[in-house]
Amino acid sequence: MATATQSEYNASDIEVLEGLEAVRRRPSMYIGGVDNRGLHHLLWEVVDNCVDEFLAGHADTIKVVLHKDGTSLTISDNGRGIPVDKHPKFKKKSALEVILTTLHAGGKFSDKSYARSGGLHGVGSSVVNALSEELVATIHRDGFEWIQRYKRGRPTTQLKKVKPFKGHGTVIFFRPDTEIFRRTSYSHDTIRQHLEDISFIHAGLSIRFVDEPRGETHEFHQPEGIKAYLNKLTEDEKKKPVHESIFTAEKDDGKLKTEIVLRWTESTDEQFRSYVNGIRTHTGGTHLNGVRSAIVKAIKNYMEVHSIKPKGVSISAEDIREGILGIVSLFLSDQCFRGRPRKN
């Protein structure tokens, strides 16, 4: 028999979290944790928005500044700039404020603005804002500079038209909230490595990382894309190639762009890195499974056509892929990740 306390469950017990309060209450649901990985995830979310402008053909440069305190960052691009006009549904708010204070708000759900994007979840900017002690958005568009300030997901100022400005782009400054994160110091090496990887996957994109605590500036620009990335991985992992030329395949039909590079080495293991719209898929996926199967099928077909049949030897798929080092990168308009993709 239920006690009086157990039976007292009614509408007044149903709590509704409004705005970004759900993010602050359960941050791990959105960024994977409040540890070092979650802390860096905030940065990757903002950088991904800049990359999306590059994918849309409106930006070619990204700048990331780690400030002297080691805990705050400024990320900028030379894209179109987040819209600052009033949103038709939320008429009292600018599109900028809607994007930064509302989950699942952004231009990536419509193919009008972003045909290919790495962040179709639409929570990135608002989550970064919710988990920041301070965030400042500076927008350059329509001939002016616009600024709005936020604290823990809420605007502290109105959107202000500051001054005339000839350029265009978005600048986001944020400082992670010490009420949320155990420690807020960023890793120089983690940032540098991640930004360099991005430059390889997005051939032609220029990225500058200004590391103020160390007094260093790193420039990343890889016109040869993943081909240069494969050469770097070969050297970094000290794997000796068994052939000089790199096998490459590339196809773009407007809806799906596929890039594949691979080579065999004297190593005994098989190693692939796979990406979808610039987001690394650490556990692979159907795209990588297809490539691995296709390699085996192609090699076996070649052996059959050319009557290559070693006596007394049965060659398996693992034998064929032994020592292979490859990179698979896809860009598509309607990607489907199983769970939230890792960004580190």
C-alpha positions in Angstrom: 0.0 0.0 0.0 1.4 3.4 -1.0 2.2 5.8 1.7 0.9 9.4 1.7 4.2 10.7 0.6 4.4 8.3 -2.4 0.9 9.2 -3.6 1.4 12.9 -3.6 2.5 13.2 -7.2 0.7 15.7 -9.4 1.2 18.5 -11.9 3.0 20.7 -9.4 5.8 18.1 -9.3 6.5 18.5 -13.0 9.4 20.9 -13.5 10.0 22.6 -16.8 13.5 24.0 -17.4 13.3 27.0 -19.6 15.8 28.6 -21.9 19.3 27.1 -21.5 18.8 26.0 -17.8 18.7 22.4 -19.0 22.2 22.8 -20.4 23.5 24.2 -17.1 21.7 21.6 -15.1 23.0 18.6 -17.2 26.0 19.8 -19.2 27.4 16.3 -19.8 24.4 15.6 -22.0 25.5 18.2 -24.4 29.3 18.3 -24.3 30.1 14.8 -22.9 31.3 15.9 -19.5 32.7 18.7 -17.5 36.3 17.4 -17.6 39.1 18.5 -19.9 37.4 16.9 -22.9 34.2 18.8 -22.3 36.1 22.0 -21.8 37.7 21.7 -25.2 34.5 20.7 -26.8 33.2 24.3 -26.3 36.0 25.5 -28.5 35.4 22.9 -31.1 31.7 23.9 -31.3 32.6 27.5 -32.1 35.4 26.5 -34.6 33.0 24.1 -36.4 30.6 27.1 -37.0 33.5 28.9 -38.7 34.3 25.8 -40.7 30.7 25.6 -41.9 31.1 29.1 -43.4 34.1 27.7 -45.3 32.2 24.7 -46.5 29.4 27.1 -47.7 32.0 29.0 -49.7 31.8 32.2 -47.7 35.0 32.1 -45.6 38.6 31.0 -46.1 40.3 32.1 -42.8 39.8 31.2 -39.2 41.7 32.7 -36.3 41.8 31.2 -32.8 43.4 33.2 -29.9 44.2 31.6 -26.6 44.5 34.6 -24.3 47.2 35.1 -21.7 45.0 33.8 -18.8 45.0 30.4 -20.6 41.2 30.1 -20.0 39.5 32.5 -22.4 39.5 32.4 -26.2 38.5 34.4 -29.2 37.5 32.7 -32.4 36.9 34.6 -35.6 36.2 34.0 -39.3 35.7 36.1 -42.4 32.4 34.6 -43.3 29.0 36.3 -43.8 28.5 37.2 -40.1 25.6 35.9 -38.0 22.4 37.7 -39.0 21.5 40.6 -36.7 18.1 41.5 -38.0 14.9 40.7 -36.1 13.9 37.0 -36.2 10.4 36.6 -37.9 9.2 34.2 -35.2 10.8 36.0 -32.2 10.2 39.5 -33.3 11.7 41.1 -30.2 14.9 39.3 -30.6 17.7 39.5 -33.2 18.7 36.3 -35.1 22.0 36.5 -33.2 20.3 36.4 -29.8 18.0 33.6 -30.9 21.0 31.5 -32.0 22.9 32.1 -28.8 20.0 31.6 -26.4 17.9 28.9 -28.0 18.6 25.2 -28.5 18.1 23.9 -32.0 18.2 27.3 -33.6 20.4 27.9 -36.6 20.7 28.1 -40.3 21.9 24.5 -40.7 18.5 22.9 -40.7 17.8 24.4 -44.1 19.9 23.7 -47.2 19.4 27.3 -48.2 22.3 28.5 -46.1 24.4 25.3 -45.5 24.3 22.4 -48.0 27.1 20.7 -46.1 27.7 21.2 -42.4 29.5 19.4 -39.6 27.0 20.6 -37.0 23.4 19.9 -37.9 22.5 19.3 -34.3 21.9 23.1 -33.9 23.0 23.3 -30.2 26.6 24.4 -30.5 26.6 28.1 -30.0 23.8 28.2 -27.4 25.5 25.5 -25.4 28.8 27.4 -25.4 26.9 30.5 -24.3 25.1 28.6 -21.5 28.3 27.2 -20.1 30.4 30.4 -20.3 30.9 32.9 -17.5 31.1 35.5 -20.2 30.5 35.5 -23.9 30.8 38.4 -26.3 29.6 38.2 -29.9 31.0 40.7 -32.4 29.4 40.7 -35.8 30.7 42.4 -38.9 28.1 42.7 -41.6 25.8 45.2 -43.4 28.5 47.8 -43.2 28.7 47.9 -39.4 30.1 46.3 -36.3 27.5 44.9 -33.9 28.2 43.7 -30.3 26.2 41.9 -27.7 27.3 40.5 -24.3 26.1 37.5 -22.4 26.6 35.8 -19.1 25.8 32.1 -18.4 23.5 32.0 -21.4 21.6 35.3 -20.8 22.1 38.6 -22.6 23.5 41.4 -20.4 23.2 44.0 -23.0 21.1 44.8 -26.0 22.6 44.2 -29.5 24.4 47.4 -30.3 25.5 48.9 -33.6 28.9 50.1 -32.6 30.5 51.7 -35.7 30.8 51.5 -39.5 32.8 48.5 -40.6 33.9 47.5 -44.1 34.6 43.8 -43.5 32.4 40.8 -42.7 32.6 37.9 -40.3 31.9 36.6 -36.8 34.0 37.0 -33.7 33.2 35.0 -30.5 35.0 35.6 -27.2 34.1 33.3 -24.3 35.3 32.4 -20.9 34.2 28.9 -19.5 32.2 29.0 -16.3 34.1 28.0 -13.2 30.8 27.0 -11.7 30.5 24.2 -14.3 34.1 23.0 -15.1 36.5 21.5 -12.6 39.4 23.4 -14.3 39.3 25.9 -17.1 42.8 25.9 -18.4 43.1 25.0 -22.1 45.8 22.7 -23.5 48.0 24.5 -26.0 49.0 21.2 -27.6 45.4 19.9 -27.9 44.3 23.0 -29.6 47.2 23.1 -32.0 46.9 19.5 -33.0 43.1 19.8 -33.6 43.4 22.9 -35.7 46.2 21.3 -37.8 44.0 18.3 -38.4 41.1 20.5 -39.5 43.4 22.2 -42.0 44.3 18.9 -43.6 40.6 17.8 -43.9 39.5 21.1 -45.4 42.0 21.7 -48.2 42.5 25.4 -48.8 41.3 26.7 -45.4 43.7 28.9 -43.6 43.9 28.7 -39.8 45.9 30.9 -37.5 46.4 29.9 -33.8 47.8 32.7 -31.6 49.0 31.2 -28.3 49.5 34.2 -26.1 50.7 32.3 -22.9 53.6 30.9 -24.9 54.1 33.9 -27.2 53.7 31.6 -30.3 51.7 31.8 -33.5 51.0 28.8 -35.7 49.8 29.0 -39.3 48.0 26.0 -40.9 47.2 25.8 -44.6 47.2 22.6 -46.5 46.4 23.0 -50.3 47.0 19.2 -50.8 44.5 18.3 -48.1 44.4 14.7 -46.9 47.2 13.6 -49.3 49.5 15.8 -47.2 47.8 14.5 -44.1 48.7 10.9 -45.0 52.3 11.8 -45.6 52.4 13.5 -42.1 50.8 10.4 -40.4 53.3 8.1 -42.2 56.2 10.2 -40.8 54.7 10.8 -37.3 54.0 7.1 -36.8 57.3 6.1 -38.3 55.7 3.7 -40.7 57.8 2.7 -43.7 55.8 2.7 -47.0 56.2 -0.3 -49.3 55.4 1.8 -52.4 56.0 5.5 -53.2 52.8 6.5 -54.9 49.7 7.2 -52.8 46.4 5.6 -53.9 43.8 8.4 -54.2 40.2 8.5 -55.1 37.9 11.6 -55.3 34.4 12.1 -56.5 31.9 14.9 -56.1 28.4 14.8 -57.6 27.2 17.8 -55.8 25.3 15.9 -53.1 28.2 13.7 -51.9 31.9 14.4 -52.0 34.2 11.5 -51.3 38.0 11.6 -50.7 40.1 8.6 -50.0 43.9 8.3 -49.7 45.8 5.2 -48.7 49.1 3.3 -48.8 50.5 0.1 -47.6 53.4 0.1 -45.1 55.6 -2.5 -43.4 53.6 -2.2 -40.3 51.5 -5.2 -39.2 48.4 -3.3 -38.2 45.6 -1.7 -40.2 44.9 2.0 -39.5 42.2 4.3 -40.9 41.1 7.8 -39.9 37.6 8.7 -41.1 35.7 11.9 -41.2 32.2 13.1 -42.1 31.8 16.8 -42.9 35.1 17.4 -41.1 34.0 15.6 -37.9 36.2 12.7 -37.0 34.3 9.4 -36.6 36.5 7.6 -34.1 34.5 4.4 -34.3 34.2 4.4 -38.1 30.8 4.0 -39.7 29.2 2.6 -42.8 31.3 4.8 -45.0 34.6 3.3 -43.6 33.2 -0.3 -43.6 32.4 0.2 -47.3 35.9 1.4 -48.1 37.5 -1.5 -46.2 35.3 -4.1 -48.1 35.9 -2.4 -51.4 39.7 -2.6 -51.0 39.5 -6.4 -50.4 37.1 -6.9 -53.3 39.3 -4.9 -55.7 42.5 -6.7 -54.7 40.9 -10.1 -55.0 39.4 -9.2 -58.4 42.9 -8.1 -59.6 44.4 -11.4 -58.4 41.7 -13.3 -60.2 42.0 -11.4 -63.5 45.8 -11.7 -63.5 45.8 -15.3 -62.3 47.7 -14.5 -59.1 47.1 -17.6 -57.0 49.9 -18.4 -54.5 50.0 -22.2 -54.0 49.0 -23.5 -50.6 48.1 -20.0 -49.3 44.7 -18.8 -48.4 44.6 -15.0 -48.5 42.1 -13.4 -46.1 40.7 -9.8 -45.9 43.0 -9.2 -42.9 46.0 -10.2 -45.0 45.1 -7.8 -47.7 44.6 -4.8 -45.4 47.6 -5.6 -43.2 49.9 -2.5 -43.0 47.4 -0.2 -44.7 47.3 3.4 -43.6 44.4 5.4 -45.0 42.1 8.4 -44.6 38.5 8.6 -45.7 36.7 11.9 -45.8 33.0 12.4 -46.8 31.0 15.5 -47.2 27.3 15.1 -47.5 24.1 17.1 -46.9 22.2 14.7 -44.6 24.7 12.9 -42.4 23.5 10.7 -39.6 25.8 10.1 -36.6 25.0 7.4 -34.1 25.1 9.5 -31.0 27.0 12.7 -30.6 30.3 12.6 -32.5 33.5 13.1 -30.5 35.5 16.1 -31.4 38.9 15.4 -29.9 
